[in-house]
């Protein structure tokens, strides 16, 4: 973890880290499945691929691509609950116990390779690390039994915390479709957490008959996704994309979209324009507040 934190792709952003930590601990605090003695740390990696991973000790990493791909907070919470279940059920510990002692060193190597191969993909050393990581990963992939158990426990955690249960099969189905239509560019999450039709059907059977629960996304979830979108690609391209969506009114929440636009402008070093947009954003928020008070 010291090496991961020192890597440029580790997102040492207080707002993003705080959001993931709050969401994770909300899932933990409201569930009977988690143990009080188990500690957790949630963090983000700046990587557009859709992936998440759990490491021994309760460390959980979430790629920015996965957070952006989640179309609701319940979907992100579902992935997080699934990863929490892997830790609480000691799946990693069980795998390590079944291997030689050098497996622990292999997991540490994998943790570094997860980010090292992406921070400098052109370097031959990074390619070497990536190939080593691939070989190690084949030993670490969770078994089908582990995955089904994490689905069952994770779904229970999700429900106990008050999130929409449909978030789990909805996200898994979308990943599965992406893997089917883009064979060479399938989400990384599919390679480390193989998703089968059987698993999805099992989750759907478990939630069948449950009363419909519509859970609104928190403002923090929307703002964090907007901030991560502003960090993607080249700064100028991010500015253009946000400006286009605002001009064409292709958004569900104008304040959130303008917040992302401001982040993109700051990243593109257009500070004066960002200040103007911030003043506009304050006007929008004040107007919304006035309407709420009158209602």
N, C-alpha and C positions, 0 to 999 in steps of 0.2 A: 504493500500500500504506500510506503514511502516513495518507491520508484514511480508508482502511478501518479501520486500527487505532484511529483516533480516534472511530469511530462506536460508539454504545452497543450495537449488535447484534454487534459483534466480541467473541467470547468469550475474554477475556483470563484464562482459568482455567488454572492451571499443570498440574492433573491431566489435563484434557481435551487441552490442547496437547501435553503430554508423551506421552500415549497415541497421538495421531494421528502425532506425529513418530516415535515408536518403531515403529509399524506401517508407516509409509511407508518408513522407512530399512531396515526388515527386508526389505521387498519389493525395494528398490533394491540392498541389499548382496548378496542371494542371486541376482541376475539378471545374465546376460551381456548383456542388452539395453540396460542403462543405461551411460552414459558417466561416467567418474570426474570429468570437468571440469564436469559439470552439477550445480548446487546446487539444492536443493529446500527449500521451507518449507511446512508443512502447518498449516492453522488452521481453526477452526470459527466459524460464523455462527449466532447465535440466530435461527432462522427455522424454522417448522414445515413449510414446503413441502419437498418431496423434490427436492433439487438439489445439484449439485457443479459446480465450474468450475475451469479452469486458466487462468492468466494468464502472459504472457511473463515469463521470469526464473525459472520453476519454482515460482511461488506457486500453491498449490492450496487452495481453500476448500471446506468441506463443511458444508452446512446441518445443523442439529441434527435436523431432520425426517428427513433421509436416514439418519443414524446410528441413529436410533430405529427406522426402518422396516426396517433390515437385520436379518433374523432369525437370522443367524449371523455370526461374525467373518469367515468366508470370503466372505460376500456383500459386506461392507464392503470387504474387501481386494480383491475383484474390481473394484469401482467405482474404488478408488484405483489399482489396477494399470492400468486402462483410461485414467485421466487421466494417469498417469505416461507411458504410451505416447504420448499426444498430444504431450507435451513432448519426449520423447526422439527422436521421429520428426520433430520440428520442424514440426508441422502449423500451429501459430500463426505461426511465422516465415515459412512458405511463403505463408500467406494475406496477411500484412502485406506481403511482398515483391511480391505481385501487385496491391497497391492503391497509391493515392497516399500521400504522406507523412502526410497528416492522418488516416490510418487509425490511426496510433499514438495520436493524441489521442482518437480515437473509442473505442479500447479502454480508455483511462484513464477516459473518461466512463462507459463501461459498468460498469467495476469499482466506481465510486462509486454508480451507479444501482442496482446489484444490492442494495445495502443501504439506500441513501437513501430509496427509494420505500417501504420497509417500516418504517423507523424512525418515520415520521410519515405514515401513509397518508391521513390526513384533509386534509392541507395541499394546497392547489392546486399549490404548487411541486413537491411529491412526485409528484403526478399527471403534471405536465409532464415531470419527469425520467423517470418510468416509460414514458411514451409515446415519449420520445426513445430510451430504452434498447431498446424494442421494435423501432424502426426500425434501430438499430445492430445489434441481435442478428441481424436477417435477413441481414446481410452477414458475420456471424461464424460462423454455424452450420457445423459441420464437414460436408464432403462425404461422400457414401456411401462413397467410396473411403477417406477418412480414418478413418471409423468402423470399417470392416471391418479396416483395418490395425491400429487401436488395439485391436480385439477380439483379433486374432491375437497381437500382441505382448503385450498385457495378460494373455492366458491363459498365455503362456509365463512371464511374470514371476510370475504367481500360482502356477503349478506349481513353479517353481524355489524359491520361498519356502516350499513345503510346505503350502499351503492346499488346500482341497477344490475341484477344478475345477468341480464342479456349482454352486458358489456364483455363478458369472457368469450362466449361462442362467436359474437359479432367480430371481435378483433381477430380471433383465430381463423375464422372463415375468410376474412379479407387477406390475411397473410397466405393462407393456402391458395387462394385464387391468384395472388401475385406470383407464387412459386410455380403454379401450373402454366401461366401464360408467359412467364419470363424465366425459363428454365435456367439460363446462365446467370441471371441476376436475381435469383431468389433471395428473399430476406435472410440475413444471417441467422435470425432467430430460428428459422426452420431447420438449419443445420445442427444447432445445438439443442433444440427442443422439437424433435420431429412431431408434426401435428398430423394426425390421421383422421379420416372420416369417422372412425369408431370413437375416437376421443371426443370429437365435437358432438356426435350423437349422444354420447353418454352425458355430457354436460347439459344438452338440451332436454334430455329425459329427466334430469334432476330438477330442472327449473320449471318443467311443465306443470301447470296447475297452480303455480304460485301467483298471487295477485300482482297485477301490473304495477310497477313502481317507476315513475318518471322522476329521475333525480337531476336537478339542474346543475350545470357545471359551475364550479366556483369561479369568481373573478380572477383568483390567483392562477388557476389552471389556464385560463384564456390569456392572461398577461404573459405567463412564462412561455407558452407556445409562440406568442407573437414575438417575444424577445429572441427565442431560438431561431425563428424564421428569419429575423433580421440579421442573425449571425451567419446564415448560410451563404455560400458562394462569394462572388466578388462584391465589395461594398456598393459600387455603383449599380450593379444589377439588382441588389436587394432594394435600393432606393426606388428604382424604376418599377419594380413589381408592386411595392406598397402604394406608390403614387397611382399606378394604373388601377388597382383595386379600389382606391378611394374615389378616383375620378368617375369610375364606372359603377360605384356603389355596390361592389361585389363583396359584401361583408355582412355579418350578422350583428356585429357590435362596433359602431363607429369609433367609440373611445378606445377600444382595444386595438383596432386597426391603426389609429393615429399614434398610439403608444409605440407600436411596432415600427411605424414610419419614422418616428423620432429616434428610436434606437438605430435604425438603418442610417439616418442622416448623421448622427453622431459618429457612427463607425466610418462613414465616408468623409468625416472631418468637415461637414457643412454645419458648423455650430450656430451660425447666425440664423439659418433657415430652421434649424432644430428649435431654437428659442421661439421663433414665430409660431411654429406648430404647437409648441408647448402652451403658449398663450391661448391658442385656438382650442386646445384640448381642455384647458381650465374652463373656458366659456361653455363648452359642451357639458362638462360635469356639473357646472353651476346650474345650467338650464335643466338638466335631468333631475337635479336635486330639488329645484323649484317645482317641477311638475309632480314629483313624488310627494312633496309636502302639501300641494294643493289637492292631490288625490286623497 
